[in-house]
């Protein structure tokens, strides 16, 4: 039962994120603020008049935090999985970087220092204007296919 509730929340959050990211959602929000501002003189800028907009925006903001966080978590996981696949599929990439997101901040800083140093050293040893040939790319694909057939 809990799994079904999570699935329903995911579907709702996808629709809300999709809807709130449109120009129409912005126009609706802007229109609401304009109507609220125009009604100020009618209600003599009362405390209740101010409370209506404050309460409404607070509730919407509070709920949107959870919807946006859900969307970001899903995006982050899918990006990490794609990156892990690229690392795992690339012969020369270090498999140590798979699941790097689980490292501590200190370990990440150490890795960052290593790759920063590597990036600074690379131009000294390689021609950055040189790229792989199509033939090299085809060879890499053929090697991957052979490795896949053996596994």
C-alpha positions in Angstrom: 0.0 0.0 0.0 2.9 2.4 0.8 4.4 1.7 -2.6 1.2 2.8 -4.3 1.1 6.0 -2.3 4.7 6.8 -3.3 3.8 6.1 -7.0 0.8 8.5 -6.7 3.0 11.2 -5.2 5.5 10.8 -7.9 2.9 11.1 -10.7 1.3 14.2 -9.0 4.7 15.8 -8.4 5.7 15.2 -12.1 2.5 16.9 -13.2 2.8 19.8 -10.8 6.5 20.4 -11.7 5.6 20.3 -15.4 2.6 22.7 -15.0 4.4 25.2 -12.7 7.3 25.5 -15.2 5.1 26.9 -17.9 4.5 30.6 -18.9 0.8 30.1 -18.1 1.7 29.3 -14.4 3.7 32.5 -14.2 0.9 34.5 -15.8 -1.6 33.0 -13.3 0.7 33.9 -10.4 1.4 37.4 -11.7 -2.4 37.9 -12.3 -3.2 36.8 -8.8 -0.7 39.4 -7.4 -2.1 42.1 -9.7 -5.7 41.4 -8.6 -4.6 41.3 -5.0 -2.9 44.7 -5.4 -5.9 46.2 -7.2 -8.2 45.1 -4.4 -6.0 46.8 -1.7 -8.0 50.1 -1.8 -11.3 48.2 -1.7 -10.3 46.5 1.5 -8.5 49.6 2.8 -5.2 47.6 2.9 -6.5 45.9 6.0 -4.6 43.2 8.0 -7.0 40.6 6.6 -6.2 41.7 3.0 -2.5 41.3 3.7 -3.0 38.0 5.5 -4.8 36.5 2.5 -1.7 36.9 0.2 0.8 36.0 2.9 -1.1 32.9 3.8 -1.6 31.8 0.2 2.0 32.3 -0.9 3.3 30.7 2.3 1.2 27.6 1.8 2.1 27.3 -1.9 5.8 27.8 -1.2 5.7 25.2 1.6 4.1 22.6 -0.7 6.4 23.4 -3.7 9.5 22.8 -1.6 8.6 19.1 -1.3 7.6 18.9 -5.0 10.7 20.5 -6.2 12.9 18.4 -3.9 11.3 15.2 -5.2 11.9 16.3 -8.8 15.6 17.2 -8.0 16.2 13.9 -6.2 14.9 12.0 -9.2 16.9 14.0 -11.6 20.0 13.7 -9.5 19.6 9.9 -9.3 19.1 9.5 -13.0 22.1 11.7 -13.8 24.3 9.7 -11.4 23.1 6.4 -13.0 23.9 7.8 -16.5 27.3 8.9 -15.3 28.0 5.6 -13.7 27.1 3.8 -16.9 29.5 6.0 -18.9 32.3 5.4 -16.4 31.6 1.6 -16.4 31.5 1.5 -20.2 34.6 3.5 -20.8 37.8 1.4 -20.7 40.1 4.2 -19.6 37.8 5.7 -16.9 38.4 5.0 -13.3 35.8 2.7 -11.8 36.6 4.4 -8.4 34.4 7.2 -9.5 31.3 5.0 -9.7 29.2 5.9 -6.6 31.4 8.9 -5.9 28.3 10.7 -4.4 28.5 8.5 -1.3 32.0 9.8 -0.4 32.5 12.3 2.4 33.2 16.0 1.7 36.8 15.5 2.6 37.2 12.6 0.2 35.5 14.6 -2.6 37.9 17.5 -1.9 40.9 15.1 -2.2 39.5 13.8 -5.6 38.9 17.4 -6.8 42.5 18.3 -6.0 43.7 15.3 -7.9 41.6 16.1 -11.0 42.5 19.8 -10.8 46.2 18.9 -10.9 45.6 16.4 -13.7 43.8 19.1 -15.7 46.7 21.5 -15.2 49.2 18.9 -16.3 47.2 17.6 -19.3 48.1 20.5 -21.7 51.8 19.9 -21.1 51.6 16.3 -22.4 48.8 16.4 -25.0 47.7 18.4 -28.0 44.3 19.6 -26.9 43.4 20.3 -30.6 43.7 16.6 -31.4 40.6 14.5 -31.3 39.9 10.8 -31.7 39.4 9.6 -35.2 36.2 7.8 -36.3 38.3 4.7 -36.8 39.4 4.8 -33.1 35.8 5.3 -32.0 34.7 2.2 -34.1 37.6 0.2 -32.6 36.4 1.1 -29.1 32.8 0.0 -30.0 34.0 -3.2 -31.4 36.1 -3.9 -28.3 33.1 -3.2 -26.1 30.9 -5.6 -28.2 33.5 -8.3 -27.9 33.8 -7.8 -24.1 30.0 -7.9 -23.8 29.8 -11.2 -25.8 32.4 -12.8 -23.5 30.5 -11.8 -20.3 
